[in-house]
Amino acid sequence: MKNGWQKFLDGEFDVMDFFPEPAEEPDLSREAVKEIRKEENRRIDEDPRTRKVVAFERRSFRIIYYFVAVVSCVVFIGVMLYGVSFLPRYGQENAWAAEVSRRYIEKGLEETGALNIVAGMILDYRAFDTLGESHVLFTALVLVMVLLRRDKKNQQSEVEDYYTIRNDAYFRTAGDLILSKTGTFLVPCILVYGLYVLLNGQLSPGGGFSGGAVMGAAMIIFAASSGFDRVDRFFSLKLSSWVTFAALGFYSFAKGYVFFTGANGIHNGIPKGTPGAILSGGLILPLDVAVGVVVACTMFGFYSLFRRGRIGGSGK
């Protein structure tokens, strides 16, 4: 004789058969949800088989959940402790880390052509790490777009559209005189400063991530002070996608070329320029620009998606 759990695993018994079918137009109010849950609990209590299977299923899931959680934590702790065991003792010099940092400090200017050692490290020695971080930003923007984007395939009801329009009108900041005039004065200044930080990354503190963040903030302030209608005139989803694709594609092929041709002492042919000049550091400057573009588009994309559910006018 099979028990309820075995029948459930074999597909002979479905717990959901005892749950009420939802109505064609369910009322999703809090009271309606409570009533549906009460009805489900009542049906479970009335049928002993369902009550037994549901109780066993919940108990089994709880046991399996705790077991997997404990095993995962123990394995993770073991791996971390195994890695820590290879670290030097407190106060003892780490030969590997000292060798790498010494190479960055002593040979960084000669091998990268950048006065900023940090820029030379993240965009030359460890440029693939920065490429991965840029792809993480792009992937995050794509996932947020999948979840929040409103288009023809994700239409809202008339009631939801009414409340959306009302809320947009209520929280609309573009009509505020003080904010509009302040934004008109500040946005060009912030944008120029962002370009300065972006273009001087190989010479001084700054670069793609910080400069892109400043330019993204300038675009957000412009949208808040002047409205999305003016932003949509020059920044659309298509433009954002192509710019981001071009930046990531250039970064991938440029550093791929350098790493393949620069391996084993083969000269890669990229001039490093004069240290201290604006056109120096080899590919660090164009890579900074590529990273900055991705960061700026991602920041404004997040703001636009959370604020109105799309990037660009008419969901395009």
LINURTA-V722779 format. One record per residue. N is the residue number from 0. RES is the residue in three letters. PHI is phi as a letter, one per 30 degrees, with the letter a starting at -180 (* if undefined). PSI is psi in degrees with one decimal (* if undefined). OMEGA is omega in whole degrees, -180 to 180 (NA if undefined). Layout:
n=N res=RES phi=PHI psi=PSI omega=OMEGA
n=N res=RES phi=PHI psi=PSI omega=OMEGA
//
This chain:
n=0 res=MET phi=* psi=130.6 omega=178
n=1 res=LYS phi=d psi=138.6 omega=174
n=2 res=ASN phi=d psi=179.1 omega=-176
n=3 res=GLY phi=d psi=-36.6 omega=-179
n=4 res=TRP phi=d psi=-41.3 omega=178
n=5 res=GLN phi=d psi=-40.1 omega=177
n=6 res=LYS phi=d psi=-37.5 omega=179
n=7 res=PHE phi=d psi=-41.1 omega=179
n=8 res=LEU phi=d psi=-33.9 omega=-180
n=9 res=ASP phi=d psi=-3.5 omega=179
n=10 res=GLY phi=i psi=9.9 omega=180
n=11 res=GLU phi=d psi=-10.8 omega=-176
n=12 res=PHE phi=b psi=126.6 omega=-178
n=13 res=ASP phi=c psi=118.4 omega=-179
n=14 res=VAL phi=d psi=-32.5 omega=-176
n=15 res=MET phi=d psi=-16.1 omega=178
n=16 res=ASP phi=d psi=-22.0 omega=-177
n=17 res=PHE phi=c psi=-1.8 omega=179
n=18 res=PHE phi=c psi=148.3 omega=-178
n=19 res=PRO phi=d psi=144.2 omega=177
n=20 res=GLU phi=d psi=137.7 omega=180
n=21 res=PRO phi=d psi=151.0 omega=178
n=22 res=ALA phi=d psi=165.2 omega=-178
n=23 res=GLU phi=d psi=-38.8 omega=179
n=24 res=GLU phi=b psi=80.1 omega=-175
n=25 res=PRO phi=d psi=143.5 omega=175
n=26 res=ASP phi=d psi=112.7 omega=-174
n=27 res=LEU phi=d psi=25.9 omega=176
n=28 res=SER phi=d psi=164.7 omega=-177
n=29 res=ARG phi=d psi=-38.4 omega=179
n=30 res=GLU phi=d psi=-39.0 omega=180
n=31 res=ALA phi=d psi=-39.0 omega=178
n=32 res=VAL phi=d psi=-40.4 omega=177
n=33 res=LYS phi=d psi=-40.7 omega=179
n=34 res=GLU phi=d psi=-40.4 omega=179
n=35 res=ILE phi=d psi=-40.3 omega=179
n=36 res=ARG phi=d psi=-39.3 omega=177
n=37 res=LYS phi=d psi=-40.2 omega=179
n=38 res=GLU phi=d psi=-40.0 omega=178
n=39 res=GLU phi=d psi=-44.5 omega=179
n=40 res=ASN phi=d psi=-36.9 omega=179
n=41 res=ARG phi=d psi=-42.8 omega=179
n=42 res=ARG phi=d psi=-36.9 omega=178
n=43 res=ILE phi=d psi=-41.5 omega=-179
n=44 res=ASP phi=d psi=-30.1 omega=-178
n=45 res=GLU phi=d psi=-31.1 omega=-178
n=46 res=ASP phi=c psi=117.3 omega=-177
n=47 res=PRO phi=d psi=-33.5 omega=-180
n=48 res=ARG phi=d psi=-46.2 omega=179
n=49 res=THR phi=d psi=-41.4 omega=-180
n=50 res=ARG phi=d psi=-40.2 omega=-180
n=51 res=LYS phi=d psi=-43.7 omega=-179
n=52 res=VAL phi=d psi=-42.4 omega=-179
n=53 res=VAL phi=d psi=-42.4 omega=179
n=54 res=ALA phi=d psi=-42.8 omega=179
n=55 res=PHE phi=d psi=-38.9 omega=180
n=56 res=GLU phi=d psi=-43.8 omega=179
n=57 res=ARG phi=d psi=-41.0 omega=180
n=58 res=ARG phi=d psi=-41.4 omega=180
n=59 res=SER phi=d psi=-41.6 omega=179
n=60 res=PHE phi=d psi=-39.4 omega=-180
n=61 res=ARG phi=d psi=-41.2 omega=179
n=62 res=ILE phi=d psi=-46.5 omega=-180
n=63 res=ILE phi=d psi=-39.6 omega=-180
n=64 res=TYR phi=d psi=-47.8 omega=179
n=65 res=TYR phi=d psi=-39.0 omega=-180
n=66 res=PHE phi=d psi=-48.2 omega=180
n=67 res=VAL phi=d psi=-40.1 omega=180
n=68 res=ALA phi=d psi=-45.0 omega=-179
n=69 res=VAL phi=d psi=-44.9 omega=180
n=70 res=VAL phi=d psi=-42.2 omega=179
n=71 res=SER phi=d psi=-43.4 omega=179
n=72 res=CYS phi=d psi=-41.8 omega=-180
n=73 res=VAL phi=d psi=-42.6 omega=179
n=74 res=VAL phi=d psi=-43.6 omega=180
n=75 res=PHE phi=d psi=-43.4 omega=178
n=76 res=ILE phi=d psi=-40.2 omega=179
n=77 res=GLY phi=d psi=-42.5 omega=179
n=78 res=VAL phi=d psi=-42.4 omega=180
n=79 res=MET phi=d psi=-42.5 omega=179
n=80 res=LEU phi=d psi=-35.6 omega=177
n=81 res=TYR phi=d psi=-39.6 omega=177
n=82 res=GLY phi=d psi=-39.5 omega=179
n=83 res=VAL phi=d psi=-29.6 omega=-179
n=84 res=SER phi=d psi=-20.8 omega=179
n=85 res=PHE phi=d psi=-7.7 omega=180
n=86 res=LEU phi=d psi=151.9 omega=178
n=87 res=PRO phi=d psi=159.4 omega=179
n=88 res=ARG phi=d psi=161.2 omega=-178
n=89 res=TYR phi=d psi=126.9 omega=-179
n=90 res=GLY phi=i psi=-11.8 omega=180
n=91 res=GLN phi=d psi=139.7 omega=-178
n=92 res=GLU phi=d psi=134.7 omega=176
n=93 res=ASN phi=d psi=109.2 omega=-175
n=94 res=ALA phi=d psi=-41.6 omega=-178
n=95 res=TRP phi=d psi=-50.9 omega=-179
n=96 res=ALA phi=d psi=-39.1 omega=180
n=97 res=ALA phi=d psi=-37.9 omega=180
n=98 res=GLU phi=d psi=-42.2 omega=-179
n=99 res=VAL phi=d psi=-48.8 omega=-179
n=100 res=SER phi=d psi=-36.9 omega=178
n=101 res=ARG phi=d psi=-36.5 omega=178
n=102 res=ARG phi=d psi=-41.5 omega=179
n=103 res=TYR phi=d psi=-43.4 omega=-175
n=104 res=ILE phi=d psi=-43.1 omega=-174
n=105 res=GLU phi=d psi=-36.8 omega=-175
n=106 res=LYS phi=c psi=-1.5 omega=-174
n=107 res=GLY phi=d psi=-47.7 omega=-179
n=108 res=LEU phi=d psi=-39.7 omega=-179
n=109 res=GLU phi=d psi=-40.8 omega=-174
n=110 res=GLU phi=d psi=-25.9 omega=-179
n=111 res=THR phi=c psi=-25.7 omega=-178
n=112 res=GLY phi=i psi=10.6 omega=-178
n=113 res=ALA phi=c psi=133.3 omega=175
n=114 res=LEU phi=d psi=-31.7 omega=179
n=115 res=ASN phi=d psi=108.9 omega=-176
n=116 res=ILE phi=d psi=-35.6 omega=-180
n=117 res=VAL phi=d psi=-44.3 omega=178
n=118 res=ALA phi=d psi=-41.5 omega=177
n=119 res=GLY phi=d psi=-32.7 omega=-180
n=120 res=MET phi=d psi=-49.5 omega=-173
n=121 res=ILE phi=d psi=-19.8 omega=-178
n=122 res=LEU phi=c psi=5.9 omega=176
n=123 res=ASP phi=b psi=-66.3 omega=-179
n=124 res=TYR phi=d psi=-43.7 omega=-176
n=125 res=ARG phi=b psi=45.9 omega=-176
n=126 res=ALA phi=d psi=-29.5 omega=179
n=127 res=PHE phi=d psi=-32.1 omega=176
n=128 res=ASP phi=d psi=-44.6 omega=179
n=129 res=THR phi=d psi=-34.9 omega=176
n=130 res=LEU phi=d psi=-41.3 omega=177
n=131 res=GLY phi=d psi=-39.2 omega=178
n=132 res=GLU phi=d psi=-38.8 omega=178
n=133 res=SER phi=d psi=-39.3 omega=177
n=134 res=HIS phi=d psi=-31.5 omega=176
n=135 res=VAL phi=d psi=-42.6 omega=177
n=136 res=LEU phi=d psi=-45.2 omega=180
n=137 res=PHE phi=d psi=-42.0 omega=179
n=138 res=THR phi=d psi=-39.8 omega=177
n=139 res=ALA phi=d psi=-40.8 omega=178
n=140 res=LEU phi=d psi=-41.5 omega=179
n=141 res=VAL phi=d psi=-42.2 omega=-179
n=142 res=LEU phi=d psi=-40.8 omega=177
n=143 res=VAL phi=d psi=-36.4 omega=178
n=144 res=MET phi=d psi=-40.0 omega=178
n=145 res=VAL phi=d psi=-38.0 omega=-176
n=146 res=LEU phi=d psi=-35.5 omega=-170
n=147 res=LEU phi=c psi=-12.3 omega=-173
n=148 res=ARG phi=d psi=135.5 omega=176
n=149 res=ARG phi=c psi=121.3 omega=179
n=150 res=ASP phi=b psi=-164.6 omega=-177
n=151 res=LYS phi=d psi=-27.8 omega=179
n=152 res=LYS phi=d psi=-10.0 omega=-178
n=153 res=ASN phi=b psi=63.5 omega=-177
n=154 res=GLN phi=d psi=148.2 omega=175
n=155 res=GLN phi=c psi=161.2 omega=176
n=156 res=SER phi=d psi=167.8 omega=-180
n=157 res=GLU phi=d psi=-36.1 omega=180
n=158 res=VAL phi=d psi=-44.2 omega=179
n=159 res=GLU phi=d psi=-38.6 omega=177
n=160 res=ASP phi=d psi=-38.1 omega=179
n=161 res=TYR phi=d psi=-47.1 omega=-180
n=162 res=TYR phi=d psi=-34.1 omega=178
n=163 res=THR phi=d psi=-45.2 omega=179
n=164 res=ILE phi=d psi=-41.1 omega=180
n=165 res=ARG phi=d psi=-42.6 omega=179
n=166 res=ASN phi=d psi=-39.6 omega=178
n=167 res=ASP phi=d psi=-39.8 omega=179
n=168 res=ALA phi=d psi=-35.4 omega=-178
n=169 res=TYR phi=d psi=-41.0 omega=-177
n=170 res=PHE phi=c psi=10.2 omega=-179
n=171 res=ARG phi=d psi=126.1 omega=-177
n=172 res=THR phi=c psi=-7.8 omega=-175
n=173 res=ALA phi=d psi=-24.6 omega=-178
n=174 res=GLY phi=d psi=-4.8 omega=-179
n=175 res=ASP phi=d psi=126.0 omega=-175
n=176 res=LEU phi=d psi=-45.6 omega=-178
n=177 res=ILE phi=d psi=-46.9 omega=-179
n=178 res=LEU phi=d psi=-39.3 omega=-179
n=179 res=SER phi=d psi=-45.9 omega=-180
n=180 res=LYS phi=d psi=-39.0 omega=178
n=181 res=THR phi=d psi=-42.2 omega=178
n=182 res=GLY phi=d psi=-38.2 omega=178
n=183 res=THR phi=d psi=-34.1 omega=179
n=184 res=PHE phi=d psi=-39.5 omega=-172
n=185 res=LEU phi=d psi=-36.4 omega=-174
n=186 res=VAL phi=e psi=-48.8 omega=178
n=187 res=PRO phi=e psi=-39.0 omega=180
n=188 res=CYS phi=d psi=-44.7 omega=-180
n=189 res=ILE phi=d psi=-39.4 omega=-179
n=190 res=LEU phi=d psi=-42.8 omega=178
n=191 res=VAL phi=d psi=-42.0 omega=178
n=192 res=TYR phi=d psi=-39.7 omega=177
n=193 res=GLY phi=d psi=-40.4 omega=177
n=194 res=LEU phi=d psi=-38.4 omega=178
n=195 res=TYR phi=d psi=-47.0 omega=179
n=196 res=VAL phi=d psi=-38.3 omega=-178
n=197 res=LEU phi=d psi=-44.4 omega=-174
n=198 res=LEU phi=d psi=-11.6 omega=-180
n=199 res=ASN phi=c psi=19.4 omega=-178
n=200 res=GLY phi=d psi=-31.1 omega=-180
n=201 res=GLN phi=d psi=-6.7 omega=-178
n=202 res=LEU phi=c psi=-32.4 omega=-174
n=203 res=SER phi=b psi=172.8 omega=178
n=204 res=PRO phi=e psi=131.0 omega=-177
n=205 res=GLY phi=k psi=-150.7 omega=178
n=206 res=GLY phi=k psi=-159.7 omega=-172
n=207 res=GLY phi=d psi=-47.7 omega=-175
n=208 res=PHE phi=d psi=-48.1 omega=-179
n=209 res=SER phi=d psi=-43.5 omega=178
n=210 res=GLY phi=d psi=-39.9 omega=177
n=211 res=GLY phi=d psi=-36.3 omega=178
n=212 res=ALA phi=d psi=-39.9 omega=179
n=213 res=VAL phi=d psi=-43.1 omega=180
n=214 res=MET phi=d psi=-36.9 omega=175
n=215 res=GLY phi=d psi=-38.9 omega=177
n=216 res=ALA phi=d psi=-37.2 omega=178
n=217 res=ALA phi=d psi=-40.8 omega=178
n=218 res=MET phi=d psi=-37.9 omega=179
n=219 res=ILE phi=d psi=-43.8 omega=178
n=220 res=ILE phi=d psi=-37.9 omega=178
n=221 res=PHE phi=d psi=-41.8 omega=178
n=222 res=ALA phi=d psi=-37.9 omega=-180
n=223 res=ALA phi=d psi=-33.3 omega=-176
n=224 res=SER phi=d psi=-31.8 omega=-176
n=225 res=SER phi=c psi=-14.3 omega=180
n=226 res=GLY phi=j psi=155.2 omega=-179
n=227 res=PHE phi=d psi=-21.7 omega=-179
n=228 res=ASP phi=d psi=-40.3 omega=179
n=229 res=ARG phi=d psi=-33.9 omega=178
n=230 res=VAL phi=d psi=-37.9 omega=-177
n=231 res=ASP phi=d psi=-16.1 omega=180
n=232 res=ARG phi=d psi=-28.2 omega=-178
n=233 res=PHE phi=b psi=-10.7 omega=-177
n=234 res=PHE phi=b psi=110.5 omega=-180
n=235 res=SER phi=b psi=171.7 omega=178
n=236 res=LEU phi=d psi=-39.1 omega=180
n=237 res=LYS phi=d psi=-45.1 omega=179
n=238 res=LEU phi=d psi=-44.1 omega=179
n=239 res=SER phi=d psi=-41.7 omega=-179
n=240 res=SER phi=d psi=-44.9 omega=-178
n=241 res=TRP phi=d psi=-40.0 omega=179
n=242 res=VAL phi=d psi=-44.8 omega=179
n=243 res=THR phi=d psi=-42.0 omega=178
n=244 res=PHE phi=d psi=-43.1 omega=180
n=245 res=ALA phi=d psi=-40.7 omega=-179
n=246 res=ALA phi=d psi=-48.1 omega=180
n=247 res=LEU phi=d psi=-37.4 omega=179
n=248 res=GLY phi=d psi=-43.3 omega=177
n=249 res=PHE phi=d psi=-45.0 omega=179
n=250 res=TYR phi=e psi=-46.5 omega=-177
n=251 res=SER phi=d psi=-49.6 omega=-176
n=252 res=PHE phi=d psi=-36.9 omega=-179
n=253 res=ALA phi=d psi=-51.0 omega=-179
n=254 res=LYS phi=d psi=-29.6 omega=174
n=255 res=GLY phi=d psi=-41.3 omega=179
n=256 res=TYR phi=d psi=-46.1 omega=-177
n=257 res=VAL phi=d psi=-43.2 omega=-177
n=258 res=PHE phi=d psi=-33.3 omega=179
n=259 res=PHE phi=d psi=-41.9 omega=-177
n=260 res=THR phi=d psi=-23.0 omega=-179
n=261 res=GLY phi=d psi=1.4 omega=-180
n=262 res=ALA phi=d psi=150.9 omega=174
n=263 res=ASN phi=h psi=33.5 omega=174
n=264 res=GLY phi=i psi=5.7 omega=179
n=265 res=ILE phi=d psi=129.7 omega=-179
n=266 res=HIS phi=d psi=134.0 omega=-177
n=267 res=ASN phi=c psi=-9.1 omega=175
n=268 res=GLY phi=i psi=6.5 omega=180
n=269 res=ILE phi=c psi=114.0 omega=-180
n=270 res=PRO phi=d psi=138.9 omega=-179
n=271 res=LYS phi=d psi=-15.2 omega=178
n=272 res=GLY phi=i psi=-174.3 omega=180
n=273 res=THR phi=d psi=122.8 omega=180
n=274 res=PRO phi=e psi=131.5 omega=-178
n=275 res=GLY phi=j psi=-19.0 omega=177
n=276 res=ALA phi=d psi=159.4 omega=-178
n=277 res=ILE phi=d psi=-35.5 omega=177
n=278 res=LEU phi=c psi=75.7 omega=179
n=279 res=SER phi=b psi=171.4 omega=179
n=280 res=GLY phi=i psi=11.9 omega=179
n=281 res=GLY phi=i psi=-121.3 omega=-178
n=282 res=LEU phi=d psi=3.8 omega=-176
n=283 res=ILE phi=d psi=-42.4 omega=-179
n=284 res=LEU phi=d psi=-53.2 omega=179
n=285 res=PRO phi=d psi=-32.0 omega=177
n=286 res=LEU phi=d psi=-36.8 omega=175
n=287 res=ASP phi=e psi=-42.8 omega=179
n=288 res=VAL phi=d psi=-42.5 omega=179
n=289 res=ALA phi=d psi=-45.6 omega=179
n=290 res=VAL phi=d psi=-41.5 omega=179
n=291 res=GLY phi=d psi=-39.3 omega=178
n=292 res=VAL phi=d psi=-43.6 omega=180
n=293 res=VAL phi=d psi=-43.8 omega=-179
n=294 res=VAL phi=d psi=-44.4 omega=-180
n=295 res=ALA phi=d psi=-45.8 omega=179
n=296 res=CYS phi=d psi=-37.8 omega=-180
n=297 res=THR phi=d psi=-43.6 omega=180
n=298 res=MET phi=d psi=-49.5 omega=-180
n=299 res=PHE phi=d psi=-33.9 omega=178
n=300 res=GLY phi=d psi=-43.0 omega=176
n=301 res=PHE phi=e psi=-47.3 omega=-178
n=302 res=TYR phi=d psi=-45.1 omega=-178
n=303 res=SER phi=d psi=-40.1 omega=-180
n=304 res=LEU phi=d psi=-44.3 omega=179
n=305 res=PHE phi=d psi=-28.3 omega=-177
n=306 res=ARG phi=d psi=-41.8 omega=-176
n=307 res=ARG phi=b psi=0.3 omega=175
n=308 res=GLY phi=i psi=14.5 omega=179
n=309 res=ARG phi=a psi=165.8 omega=174
n=310 res=ILE phi=c psi=120.3 omega=-178
n=311 res=GLY phi=j psi=167.8 omega=-177
n=312 res=GLY phi=d psi=143.1 omega=175
n=313 res=SER phi=h psi=26.1 omega=179
n=314 res=GLY phi=i psi=13.9 omega=-177
n=315 res=LYS phi=c psi=* omega=NA
//
